[in-house]
């Protein structure tokens, strides 16, 4: 089926159908949905080569990922993000171009993609504090959207982010309400913006309760299972171990759970654990009573939002920047309970 056949089937002009398929904002949402449903039902795929020649666009979105010794972006979180973004690309006739480069080659890769006209827009992953890529992409004049934000950048730019500060303030308050006073934070690398914001939320919750912040309970590293295991083993072996952990991902939290078990303790009774849950496909925390108490924000859904924001920018040059804050939802699971001291005091009162 070609564009004319699809247009005839729907009783719409080819221009309307084309604009609906490509996410042009002037097309009514009801019309766009009707066109998209018909295209899927009849396995319609636009002729990308013809479309490129007609529009002068590459019909491609660029993703540049540095292979870093300090922060590996090719991970399960990135995979779920791409799965969500890919749905939007497919619906709008865009392809994905992934460039995996050395840290030192990242800026040159962006310049090369733009100078060759290889992409119509770029998605920025893993923003750091005061991230230099934002100024670079503004200089290059290419549409871009950041998955996250960059602290200390004052210029306006488009982003989609989760409210990391509020999420981690909320879970720390939740643990304080359960009577926990020694709460460890296992966070991402210190220069990553999300980790900075999550740490700020943790600190704010403690300070608002008049509690002293203990740097010896705050850890920053690549979020691997082994990171969670080794830090938790070390802390639980101390004379005055933490009774709770706040963990930035389910992946290191699995390591924390293993350390708790190895210490002969029970998660949710002896030690509480709260995580940030990206709702990852292969690390599920679903169920009526999730394994981990969590603040949940789907990274796959974030991928859809970021991709759509970028496609809208490509379709409407000069449109205002898109800035979207997603809120994480607290879901109580089996990994949290009253602090042991509080539980013992309550039992004695009975």
N, C-alpha and C positions, 0 to 999 in steps of 0.2 A: 504494500500500500504506500502510495506517495502522498505528498502534501495536498494535491488536488483531490485525490480520492477521499482523504480524511475530511477536507473542507466540505465536499459535496455531501458526505454522509451526515455531517453535523448541520448543514444548511447555513454555514458561516463563510465569510470570505477567507481566502488564503492568508491575507494580511492579519486578520484577527486571530486565526488559528496559530500562525507563526509567532505572533506577539504573546499569545497565551502560553505557548510552549516555552518561551524564553523569559517568562517572568516579568514582562513589562508592567509597570504599576498602573497604567491607565486602563488595563483590562480588568473588568469586574471579577471579583473572586469567584462568583457562581459560574461565570463563563470559563474561567481558567480551570476550575475543578471539572467541569463538563468535558472540556477538551482533553485534560490529562487522563480522565477515566476512559475516554474513547480511544486515546492513543495506546494506553496499556492493554485495553481489551482487544485491539486489533494489531498488537505488536508493531506499532508504528515507530520507526526510528528515523530521525532526520538525517539527510545526506550531509554529513559534516563537511566534506570537501566542498560541495556546492555552496553550503552556507558560509564557509570561510571566504570563498571567493566573492560571494555577494555582499558580505558585510565588512570585509577587511579585518575580521576578528579571528583569533586563533581558536576560539571556543575551547580554551584550556585554562585550568586553574593550577597555579604553581605552589608547590610545597617544598621548601628547602630545609633539610634536616642535617644539622652538624653531627658527625659521629665524634662525640667528646669523651675524653677520659673521665670527665667529672659528671656528665649528665647525658644519659642515653635516651633519646627521644623515641626510638623505635621500640616500643613496649606495648603491653596490652591496652594501656590507656589510649595511646595513639591509634591503635588498631580499631578500637570502638569509635573514636572520633571520626576516623576516615569512613567507617561503615555508615555513620549518620550523614556525613557530608556527601558521600558517594550517592546516596539516594536522591539528594537535591541536584547534584550534577547530572545524574541520569535523566531525571525528570525534565531538565532544562537543556539537554543536548550538549553538555560540557564534558570534556575529558579531564583527567587528572595527570599532572606531570610531577613526579617525585624525584627530587635531586638529593642524594645523600652525599655529603661532602665533608672534608676535613674542616675543623674549626677555622683554620687560617684561610680557607677558600670560600667561606660563606659570603662575604661581601662581593667578591668577584662573581660568584654564581648568580646573585641577584642582578648585578649589572649586565651579565651576559644574557640572562633570560629576557630582560626588558629590551636590551639593544637588538636582539634577534627577533623581537615580536613573538616570542614563543608562547607567551601567556597573556591573558587579558587581565589577570588579577592574581594576587598572592595572599595566602593565609600565613600568618606569623604564629609559630608555636613556641611554648615555653618562654614567655617574656621574662627578662630579668629586670632587676631594679635599674632604672635609668638605661633602658635598652637602646643601643645605638642603631638598631635596625629600623626603628620608627623614623628617625631623621633621614636615614638613607633612602627609604622607600618614598618619603615625602619629596625628597630631592629628585628621585627618578620619575616622579609623576605617575606612578602606576597605582591603580586601585588596590587597596589592601584592607584586611580586617585582622585584628589581633585576637587570638583566643586567650583571653586574660587581659591584664592591664600592666602598665609599667609605672611603678612609683617614681616620683620625681620628674616625670615628663609632663611639662605644662602645656604643650601644643595639643590642639584638638586632633583626635584621630578616632577611627572606628574600632570598637571592641565589643566582645560579648564575654562576660565574666560571671562567675558565681560569687556571692557575697561571702568570701572566705573569712573575713574578720568577724562578721556577725555569727557565722556558723560555729567557729571555734570558741567564741565567747559564750555562745549558748551551751555547747557541750561541756565546757569547763564549769559553768554555773550549775549544770545538771549534776555533775559529780560532786560539787561542793554541797549541793542540797542533800546529797546522799551521805554526807558526813566525811567525805574524803578530804584530807588536808595535804597529803604528799602525792602530787599528781605529776607524772612524767609526761613530757611532750616529745614524741618522735616525729620529726618534721622533715620536709624535703631540704635540698641544698639551700644554704643561707642566702645566696644571691638570687634565687628564684623568687619572682614577685609573689606567687601564691603562698610560698612559705613565709615570707615577710608578713603578709597580711594575716595568715593563720596564727603566727606567733604573737602578733599584736592583739588578736582576740583573746588568746589564752592569758596573756599578761593583764589585759584590761579586766578580765573576770576576777583574777586573783586580787588585783589592786583595789577593785571596788568593794571587795569583802575585807579589806584591810590586812591582807596576807602578804607576807614577804615572798618575792619571786626568787627562786633558787636556780641560778644558772646551771648548777650541777644536775638538774633534772630536765634540761632542755638539750635536745640533740638534733643535728642537721646532717643528713647524708642522702645519697641516692636511695630511693625507696624500694629496696629489695627485701625479700623474705629473710635473708641472712642478717641484714641490718637490724631488723626487728628482733630476731632471735638473740643475737650477740649482746645488744644493749639490754634487753630484758633479763637475760641470764646474769649479766654483771650487776644490774640494779637489785634484782631479787636476792642476790647473795650478800647484800650489805646488811649491816646490823639494823639499820632503820630504812627498810625498803619502801618504795612507793606502794600505795594500795590501789592506785589507778593509773591507767595509761590513756593518753589522747594520741591517736596515730593518724597520720595524714593520708593513709591509703590502706585498703584491705590487704595488699600484698605484704608489707612489713607486719601488719597485724596478725597474719597467719604465723609469722615467726614468733611474735609475742605470745600467742596462744601455745605454741610448742614449748617455749621456755617455761611458761606457767605450769604446764603439765609435767615437764621434766623436773621441776622443783617440788613436785608432789602436791601442788596446789590446785584449786578449782577456779576456773574463770567464771566470774559472775558472783562468786561467793567469797573467796579469799582475795581475789584481785579483779578489779573491774577494767574493762577495755571499751573505749569509744573510738569509732573510726570516721573518716570521711569516706563515703561510699560513692564511687563513680558509676555504680550499677553496671559493672563490667560483665560481658557475656560469659566469660570463662572463669570468673571468680564471683559467683552469685551469692548474694546475701538476702535472697528473697524468702518468702514464707510468711505465715500468719505470725510467727514469732521468730524474727531473724536471728541468726547466730550471733551477730554483732549489733549492739546499739550503735546507731549511725546517724550522721547528717548526710542525706542522700541528694545528689544532683547528677543526673545522667549525663555522662560525657558524650554518649551517642546523640542525645537530644541537643547538646551544645553544638555538636558538629553540624546538625541540620540548621540551627539558627545562624551559625557563623557563615556557612555556605550560602544560605539564602540572602543574608545581608550583603555579602560580596557580589553575588549575581545582580542584586538590585542596584548596587553602586555602578557596576559595569553597564547596566542598561540605562542608567540615568546619571550621566556625568554631571558633576557640579551639585549633586544633591547634598543636603546636610549630612554631617557625620552620623553614623549609627552607633549609639552607645546603649547597651542592654545589660541589665543586671538580673541574674537568675538567683533565686533564693533556694537554699538547701532546706530539706524537710527532715525534721528529727523523727526517727523511728526507734522505739525502745525494743531491744532484743534481749537475748539470754546472757549477754556478756557483762551486764552491770547489776549491781546490788548495793545495799547499804555498806558503808565502810565497816570492817570487822569490829572496831572499837564501839561504834554507834550501835551495831547490831547486838553486841554483848551487853551494852548498857540497857538497851530496851528489853532484852530477855531477862535481865536481873530484876527489872521493875515489875515483871509479871507475877 
